[in-house]
Amino acid sequence: MTEKELKKLNRYQLLELLVMQTERADELQKKVDELQERLAERELGFSKLGSIAEAAVQVAGVFEAAEQAAELYLESAQKQAADIVARARHQAAGIIVQARADVLYITDVREDIQEDIQEDIQEDSNMAAGKRHADDKEI
């Protein structure tokens, strides 16, 4: 409405117009409030997305740290296993050397015992033959 048209209106019409404009302003204010609420919800949603993204980055960091820890543990376990195997091989080599030395010693002792037995048998045989020979002379 133009200013000229407004001047032609009486008080009742002006009040009606004022009430209509007030109602319209109230409707517009409600719409503004509703839009601001929706905007706040969206901003909260975006904030949550940011928080989720940050959490994802943190979780990725935790997984990366866990993977590094697992790799270090695996490397350590492999090194310990290699050390254990090396020590076991060294001990086994020592046992084999000792066993070979023991076999040689036992073989020498056995040969010495066999020689002693052979000599004892020979002496016993000679004594028995000498005794028989002496017995034959007595007869």
GULODREN-294979 format. One record per residue (C-alpha): residue in one letter; x, y, z. Coordinates in steps of 0.05 Angstrom, whole numbers, padded with zeros to 5 digits, always signed. Layout:
<atoms>
aXYZ;...
</atoms>
This chain:
<atoms>
m+00000+00000+00000;t+00022+00069-00015;e+00024+00125+00035;k-00036+00158+00001;e-00077+00095+00009;l-00058+00089+00082;k-00081+00160+00095;k-00150+00144+00067;l-00160+00087+00117;n-00199+00097+00181;r-00176+00076+00250;y-00212+00009+00248;q-00180-00008+00181;l-00112+00015+00206;l-00120-00029+00268;e-00139-00088+00224;l-00079-00075+00181;l-00035-00070+00242;v-00063-00136+00270;m-00051-00169+00202;q+00019-00142+00199;t+00032-00164+00271;e+00006-00234+00255;r+00050-00236+00193;a+00110-00212+00234;d+00095-00267+00286;e+00091-00319+00231;l+00156-00295+00202;q+00189-00295+00271;k+00166-00367+00281;k+00195-00385+00214;v+00260-00350+00231;d+00262-00387+00298;e+00248-00453+00263;l+00302-00440+00212;q+00352-00420+00265;e+00336-00484+00303;r+00347-00525+00240;l+00412-00489+00227;a+00435-00502+00298;e+00418-00576+00289;r+00457-00578+00224;e+00516-00543+00256;l+00513-00594+00313;g+00511-00649+00261;f+00572-00619+00227;s+00605-00612+00294;k+00591-00685+00308;l+00618-00703+00240;g+00681-00665+00258;s+00684-00702+00324;i+00673-00768+00288;a+00728-00750+00239;e+00774-00732+00296;a+00756-00796+00332;a+00770-00835+00268;v+00838-00802+00263;q+00851-00819+00336;v+00828-00891+00326;a+00873-00896+00265;g+00930-00871+00308;v+00915-00923+00360;f+00913-00977+00307;e+00978-00952+00278;a+01011-00952+00347;a+00983-01022+00360;e+01010-01046+00293;q+01079-01017+00308;a+01078-01049+00377;a+01059-01116+00345;e+01115-01110+00294;l+01165-01094+00350;y+01140-01153+00390;l+01145-01199+00330;e+01216-01175+00315;s+01235-01185+00387;a+01204-01255+00389;q+01239-01274+00324;k+01306-01248+00351;q+01296-01287+00416;a+01278-01349+00376;a+01339-01342+00333;d+01383-01333+00395;i+01352-01395+00427;v+01363-01436+00363;a+01436-01411+00359;r+01448-01430+00432;a+01415-01498+00422;r+01458-01512+00361;h+01520-01492+00399;q+01501-01536+00458;a+01484-01593+00410;a+01552-01586+00376;g+01586-01589+00445;i+01545-01651+00464;i+01565-01685+00399;v+01638-01669+00410;q+01634-01696+00481;a+01596-01758+00458;r+01650-01773+00405;a+01704-01764+00458;d+01665-01811+00505;v+01659-01863+00449;l+01734-01860+00437;y+01748-01867+00511;i+01699-01924+00519;t+01728-01959+00458;d+01799-01952+00487;v+01776-01978+00555;r+01740-02036+00523;e+01802-02054+00482;d+01845-02049+00545;i+01796-02095+00582;q+01795-02144+00524;e+01871-02145+00524;d+01872-02156+00600;i+01822-02212+00593;q+01862-02244+00537;e+01925-02240+00579;d+01889-02270+00639;i+01862-02326+00596;q+01931-02337+00568;e+01962-02338+00638;d+01908-02385+00664;s+01918-02429+00603;n+01994-02429+00613;m+01986-02445+00687;a+01938-02501+00672;a+01985-02529+00620;g+02044-02524+00668;k+02005-02558+00722;r+01986-02614+00675;h+02057-02620+00654;a+02080-02624+00727;d+02025-02675+00741;d+02048-02716+00682;k+02119-02716+00708;e+02095-02740+00775;i+02061-02799+00746;
</atoms>
